[in-house]
Amino acid sequence: MVEDRIRNIELLVQSSKNLPDDARAELLEVIAALRTELQGVKKEHLEHAEGVSGLAETPHGESLDDALGGLTGTMSALEATHPRLAALANRLAVALSNMGI
């Protein structure tokens, strides 16, 4: 599932006609680095991260604050166990955000 999301982002970046070449190259570089870094992440960690990533789908009876607390805990654990992966994911998110995506 994570690879599917990365692939979808990659396809959007590659097919975007409004993206300057230098921005496209930067994003594709970050995506490639993310892919490489993900190879070192245990499958269980990815599954756990995917389970927490659906903030809009809070379990019945769970508040948004509880869901956000769970996400914060998951991100803290990810940063502690895979700091390079967390930094790359943040770099990609910031780059996309700066581009208005």
Buried (B, 14 or more C-beta within 10 A) or exposed (E): EBEEEBEEBBEEBEEBEEBEEEBEEBBBEBBEBBBEBBEEBEEEBBEBBEEBBEEEEBEEEEEEEEBEEBBEEBBEBBBEEBEEBBEBBEBBEEBBEEBEE
